[in-house]
């Protein structure tokens, strides 16, 4: 090659190399997906395992914004209401999903046959949908239940029933309370906030037969069920709870329980996988489970919740967000967690197939109680019928001294209405739990009536 042509050749090669470099960079340009999530164990695990998603999708880069629950709720609510556009994927719950979906603030989720949307637990899927359209995909679902130290209960000579009452819980707390040895009878959420202590308190009020509002939307915070439930809650924590309970929510109590400092804990079923994991808990082999306590009724005695992933309507990265959510809430993701951390640590409460999986059943002693708790929660009918309404109905259809027949007596509200209005009542109930509560309520009402109207 003549010497005079070499500079031109080198220049041409340099230009070609630069062009190739630019083309390569363009081909590998990544879309950054900003995900707002909560700082709990399963979400942190998802962040660790998300490298599997990025490896399978090299054109997508995940950026995590991990926040405490109250802060997360405030940030995502402000962002979506103001169309701020800070996040491409949001972690929200069963409260936000149907409201925001109806307002048109969320993108409907599109799933394919491989995702198998019909495998989602019906209660959880319905809670995240509007008119049959799914607006958030459940990462994990939960109810609430009792988690207790069986060794301490056995030592106290107490056999905990499958669905105890709140007085039974208080009695056990008194017997196992041993602060001198660092064990407190019961740990409950005390930190103020609707996602903190009010989650528990609402279920206690429901179990006492209370409501937030009456049928005319009049607040019921000064009603007897509210006063009874709050008094019981405060007394229980003051006598048998750990110091500083007013600052404790889920994460704080989880740490206490894993250190062996809580005799009992009534909280989210999701905690079961952590407190029964010997890698995390000092009392993993001493834990047992029961359904959330009842009082006057089991209606609303345990909550139903799911942390779910949703796409705000304003994002310009919908396709990438849909792809990530489909991966993070899939059966395949459960397999990834199982391979990495074991079946007991797979996010629970979302898919029927998980609870039919023999490997999961064997690894997770809490599986059945978790599923029973989720299935027993009915957010569409979380409270008992107000007695005043049943009294009005009773007087409308039954003459004084007549007999009311209720073939589904439940917790006995119809019977109480009959007693209060001077009618007789025949009630039928197949569920032993409801039957026991109805009998107790009717007996108390009859004893009270006898005191008010003594026989001469």
N, C-alpha and C positions, 0 to 999 in steps of 0.2 A: 504494500500500500504506500503511495507517495507520502512523504513527510508532511506536505502542505495540507493534506486532507485530514490528518489526525485530529486537530482541534475541533473540526466540524463533527467528526465522528463521535468524539467524547461528549460534545454538547448534545448531540442527538440522543446518545445513550442516557445522559443525565435527565433529559426531558422525559424520555420514555419511562425511566425509573420513577420519576416524580409522579407522572400520570398514573402509573401502576399503583404507587403508594396511595394516592388520593382515591383511586377506584376501590382499593382494598379497604380504606378507612370508611368510605361510604357504604360499602357492602356490609361492614361490621358495625355501623353506627347503632348505638343502643338507645332504646326508648326507656326513659326512667319512669318507673311506676312508683308513686308515693302512696304508702299504705299506713293509715292510722290505726293503731291497735292498742289493746289494754295490756298492762304489765302483769299478766298471770302466767302460770307455769306452762300451760299448753300453747299459748301464743308465743312465748319465748322459745319453746321447742320448735314451733313452726318456722321461726326466723332462722334457727340453726339448720333446719332441714331444707330451707328454701334454696340452698345451693343446688339441690337436685333439679329444681325448676329452672334455675338460671343456666345450668349445663344443658338442659334439654331445649332451652329457648335463649340462645346466646344474643339475640337481638333485644332482649328485655333485661333491664337492670332494676332490681328492687331497692327502694329506699324506705327504711322503716322509721316511723315516728311512734315510739312506744310511751304511753302515758298512764298515769294512775287513773282509775275508773272515773272518778268525778271530773277530773281535768279533761279526759278523753271526751266524755259526754258533752261538756261545755264547748270544747273546741270544734267537734264535728257538727254540733247543732248550730253554732254561730256560722260556721263555714257554709253549710248547705242552705241555711236560711238567707244568707247574704250573697249567695252564689260566689263565694270567695275563690273557689277553685284550687285550694291548697292541696286537696287529696284526690287521688284517682280511685282508691279503694278505702272504704270506711268500715270499721268494726262497730256494729250497732246491735240493738237487741229487739225483743218482741214488742217493746213499747213503741220504738221509733218506726220499725219497718212498715207496719200497716198504715200508720198516719202519713209518713213521708211518701209511701207508695201511692196513696190516694191523692195526695197533693201534687203528684207528678214530679217530685224531687228526685226520684230514683229511676234508674234504668231497669227495665224488666230483664231478668236473667234468662239467657237462652242456653238450653242444655241439649246434648245429643243423646242417642240411645245408650252409648257407653257410660254416660253419667248415671243413668237409671234414677230419674227423679222420683219414681214411684217407690223406691227403696227407702226414701226418707220417712221417718216416723210421722204418722198422720198428724198428731197433735202439734209437733214442731213445724212441720211444713205449713199447716193451716195458719199457725201464728205468724208466719212470715210472708203470707200471701194476701192478695186482694183479688176477689172475683176469679179465683183459680190461677192467678198469675203470680209467680214467685219473684219477689223483689229483694230478697236477701237469702243467701245460702248458709245453712247452719254449720259452723265450724265445730261447735259442741253444744249439746243441749243438757239441761239440768232441771231437777226439781230440788226440793229440800228434804232432808231426812235427819234422823238422829244417828250420830256416830258416838259410840261410848266404849269405855274401857271395860271389857268383859271380865278381866281379872279382878278389877275393883268391885264390880257388881257381884261377882261370885263370892268374893270375900265378905261382902255385906249381906250375903244371903238373899239377894234380890234377883228374880228372874224377870227380865224385861220383856213385855209382850210385844208382838209384832207391830201393834199400833198403840202406844201408851197414851195416857192422858197427861195433861200438864201437872196436876197434883201428884201423879206418880213420878214424874220427872223431878219435881221439887223434893219429894221424899228421898229419892235416890241421891240427889245432889247433897242433901244434908248428911247422908250416911257415908259418902265417900269423900267429903270435903276434909282435907288434911293439909292446911296451909303451912304447918310447921315443917312438913316434909315436901313442900313445894308442889302439892297437888290441890287444885281448886275444883270444887264440885261440878261447876258448869262454866263454859265459856260461850258467850253470845255477843253478837255485834252490838257495840255501843256507840260507835262513831256516828255523828249526825249525818244524815243524807238519805235521799229516797232510795238510792242504790246501796245504802249501808244499813243502818239500824232499822230504817222504815221497811225494808224488804221483809225482815223478820217480824217486826211489830204488826204489820198488816196481816200476816198469816195468823198471828195470835188473836188479833181483833176478830178476824173471820171465824176462828175456832170458838170464840166466845159468843158468836152469834151477831157480831156487829157489822157495820158497813161504813164506808166513807160518807156516803150521801143516802138520803131516803129517796123515795120514788119521785119526790118533787124537787130534787137536787138541793135539799137543805142539808148542810153539813151536820154530821152526827158525832163530832169529836167530844161532845159533852154527854153522850148517851152512856147508859150503864155498862154495856159491853166494852166500850172504850175505856171507861174508868177502871173496870175490873181487869182488863188486859194490861193496861199500863201499870197499874199498881202491882200486879203479879210480876211483871217483867222487872220493874225497878227493885222490888223486894228480893227477887231471886238473885239478881246480880249483886246487890249490896251484901247479901248474906253469904253467897257461895261462889261469887265470881272473883277473878283475879284483880289486883289493884290496877287502876288506870284503865278500866274497861271502857270508859267513855272515849278513849282514843283507838279502840280496837275495831277493825273490820276483818274482812276475809284473810288477807295476807298475814296480819298480825296474829290472829288466832291460829292460823295454820302453823306458824312458827312455834307458838306455845304448845300446841297439841303434839307436834313432832318431837318436842323436848320432853314430853311426858307430863306436862303441867296441867292438862285439862282432863277431868274425869268424863265429861260429856261435852258434846258440841252439836248444836242444831244449825245446820247451814246447808250450803249447796252440795248436791250429790257429787259434784265434780271433785270435791276434796278427798273423796274416798280413795282415789288412785294414788294420791300423795301420801296420806297417812298410813296406808297399808304397804308402802314401798320401803323395804329395809334400807335402801340407799339414802332415803330422806328422813325416815321416822325411827326413833328409838323404841317405839311401842308398836311397830308394824304388826307383830304377831299377837297382839293383845286387843285388837280392835274388832268390834261387832257393830251391826247396823240394824236399824228399825225405822219404820215410817215416822214422819213428823207427828208430834203430839196433837191430840184433839182436846176439845173441852166440851162445849155444848153441841158441837157439830163437827164432822170432819170436812165439811165444805170449806174450801179455801184454806185448809190447814197447812198446805204446802204449795209453794209457788211453781210456776212453769216459766222457764227462761231459756233463751239460747243466745250465745254470742255468735253473730252471723256477719258475713261479709257482703257488702253492698256497693253499688257503683253510683256516685252522684251524677245527676243528669248533665251537669256542665262539663264533665271531663272530655278531653279531646283524645283520650287513649282508651276508649271503650273496648275495642277489640282485645287489646292486651290485658285489660282488667278482667274481661270475661274469661280469658284463657287462664289467668292466674286463679280466679275463684273456682273455676271448674277443677283445677288441679288440687287446690288446698282443701276442698270439701269432698273429694272423691274417695271411692273404695281403694284406689291405688295409693292415696296418701296414707290411709290406715295401714296398708301393707308396709310402707316405708317406715312408719313409726314403729310398727311391730318388729321389723328387722333390726331397727336401731336401738329401741328402748324396751322391747317386750310388749306382748299383747295387753298387759294390764295398764299400760300407759297410753293406749290409743284414745284419742278424744272421744268421749262417750256421748250417748243421748241423741244421735242423729239418724242412724240407719238400722233398719230391721235386720239386715244381713249380719251386722256385728253381733247382735244378741243371739243369732242362730249359729254363730261360729263356735264349734266345740273348743277351739284353742283359747278363745276369749273367755268363755264360760269357766274354763279350768283355771285360767290365770287371774281372773277378776272375781274375788269372792263377793264383791258388792254389786255385781252385774244385775242379778235378779231384783234386788231391792231398789236399785236405781231405776230400772224399767218399770217396776210396780209403782214407784213414786211418780214418775212421769205420766204413766197411764191414768193414775188416780187424780191428777190435777186437771181441773176443768175451768179454764179462765172465762168461759162463756157463762158459767153459773157458779161464781166463787163464793157466794154468800147464801145464807138461809133466806127463805121467804120472810119478809117482815110480818110479825105477828098481827100488827094492825090491819094489814091487807087480808090476812086469813080470817080475822075476826069479822071483817066487813063481808067477805064472801060467805062465811058460815051463817051470818044473820040473814043474808040475802036468799040462801037456798034451803035453810033448815029452820023449822019453827022452834020456839023455845021448848026445851025438854025433849026435843027430837034427837035422833042419832045420826052422826056423820060417819060415812064409810070412806076411808082413805086406803086404797090397796097398795100404795107406795108411801108409807108413812115417813120414811127417811129418819130425820132426827127428831120428829115428833111435833113440828110446828102446828100442824092441823089439830092435833090432840090438845095442845095448849090453848089454841083459839076456842075449841069446843068447851074446855073447862072454864075459860074466862067469860064465855057468853052463856053459860048455863045449858050446854048441850052435852050429850054423851058422844063417845067416839069409839069406833072399831078401826084399828089400824093393822096393816099387814106389812111386814118388812122381811126380805130374804137375807139381807146383809147383817151378819152378827154384830159388826161394829156399830152400824146405825141403830140396830135394835137395842143394844145396850145403852146408847146415848138417849134414845127416845124413852126408854124405861126410867132412866134416872131423872130426866127432865119432867116427865109426867108425875113421878113420885114426889119430887120437890114441889111441883105446882099443887098437887092434891094436899100435901102437908101444909102448905101455906094457906090454902083455901080453908082447911080445917081450923087453923089458928085464927083466921079472920072471921070464920062463921062457926064458932063452937056450938056443939050440940048441948041443948039445955038439959 
